[in-house]
Amino acid sequence: MYPSFCIVVARAQTPLSERVAMLKAVVFVFSVLTVCSAHGAVTLNNTDCIWDSNTCLPSALCEFTGDAAVPCQVKNNVDYYPQQVHLAYAGKNAGTAMTISWATYAKVDESSVWIGHSEDSLELIDSPVTQTSYYHDATYNMFHHHATVSGLTPHTKYFYKVGSKTNDTFTCDVHSFVTARPASDNSTFNMVIYGDFGAGNESKDTLAYVNTLNSDTVDLIYHIGDIGYADDAWLMPDQFDGFFYEKVYNGWMNSMAPVMSSVPYMVLVGNHEYECHSPACAASAERMNMLRNFTAYNSRFHMPSQEVGGTLNMWYSFEHGPIHFTSISSETDYKGEPSNEFADPPRNGHFGNQLAWIEEDLEKADANRANVPWLIVGMHRPLYDVAGCPNGIPADKNAYIQAAFEDLFIKYKVDVVLTGHQHYYERQTPIRNSTAVLDGVSSDFKVYDNPQAPVYIVSGACGTVEGLDTTPDSNNATWNAASNYIDYGFSTLEANRSMLSWKFLNSSNQAVIDEFVMRK
């Protein structure tokens, strides 16, 4: 049984550049069915539970009664039940630790984790569990729990549950995960990569697919920014003048719990993680203060930054098998960064010396190629995308990103730079200083043999309330190898020590839209 599943349906498509104008001109039809009420647990009732004839959703908060008139009920003391369960790699060495995270409406006495090698051999572990609450009001609170379990064996399956040590009624179902592969693992593995994943009709196909995944079918998911789009809740006319930030965030997290409770879910920061900027937030200094400067994002997730000298979930790195992943912030802490673009007065950023950390991390990774041969950077905003590069040269925000990061990518021979932000898909040839580097690239752009510059990919088409972005002009971008501007989709990566095989798939039917192979 999966925990905490919310259903969110039917939103109209609204491009980012037109969203405010569209609000004034168009009447949307919108309905939301979700347990994650912004009014908090005290107002939950049986209408918050969804009956699909087989079960009641979310299972963590609802129970099946067998009564055809009222088939589902909210559980008693629902405040204490774990929800939004998710995983992240942890530890200095790949596969030796895992962070387990979850949420409750109320603070839990002796919040705990049980783990074992089978469902019936779980043991309480002595790992500290943090509980933090970043937002509260008169009728709502939410506590976010994080526990890092250490001393694990790489590429090994474990079973676990979380909840209250003092009352085992308030524990989640038993789930499982598989720890990361060590660098010595020579086998091929699969992962899923995407950015810009919101709630609503536009993302329903992506959501349906990813929730079929588990630790037996995919090793990890890498979400490259813009997570849930809670800050866009106000784009719905029936939510324009209310506070729905927490409701949407909770709803998205619950909708993803089936996969996030089984597959490590690595995230990095995007522009939709800044703050709440709805009219309801703008009118309340107290709300703005609690939700400013990436607070929700940094409270809900727990990436392995401490192990590598990184900062919160803003920049960090991790390894899985033959790949070193360096996750960085395209939103803060470099010249021209955009985090205060809509903040007056400026209130976001200033997390530290990101560029110094990036150089140190990339230098170490490059020196360790004999053990971990591939080096992939993830950041939300693209350096090279057709729309942002007139005549193939980065302009405006792209130019600031280029000035901050490209020399480091070239110096330390980064293999791939993964980005999102643009709500479509593009794949570029290897690029150095705005010029395609075609050494080893086949004439059909399907094979890159030992490429001599970083390969840039944009995969931001999961689906959001903002819809797909408009097809850009070609801009004479001679380095663009493939693109798709009309389909919602996500990317997959199959990898081993000598090969990266990339695919972009249609969310509705998983048809392959683009694919290529890198070899070294």
Buried (B, 14 or more C-beta within 10 A) or exposed (E): EBBBBBBBEBBBBBEBEBBEEBBEEEEBEBEBBBBBBBBBBEEBEBEBBBBEEEBBBBBBBBBBBEEEEEBBBBBEEBBBBBBBBBBBBBBEEBBBBBBBBBBBBBBBEEBBBBBBEEEEEBEEBEBEBBEBBBBEBEEBBBBBBBBBBEEBEBBEEBBBBBBBBEEEEBBBBBBBBBBBBBBEBEEBBBBBBBBBBBBBBBBBBBBEBBBEBBBEEBBBBBBBBBBBBBBBBBBBBEBBEBBBBBBBBBBBBBBBBBBBBBBBBBBBBBBBBBBBBBEBBEEBEEBBEBBBBBBBBBBBBBBBBBBBBBBBBBBBBBBBBBBBBBBBBBBBBBEEBBBBEEBEEEBBBEBBEBBEBBBEBBEBBBEBBEBBBBBBBBBBBBBBBBBBBBEBBBBEBBBBBBBBBBEBBBEBBBBBBBBBBBBBBBBBBBBBEBBBBBEBBEEEBEBBEEBBBBBBBBBBBBBBBBBBBBEBEEBEBBBBBBBBBEBBBBBBBBBBBEBBBBBBBBBBEBEEBBBBBBEB
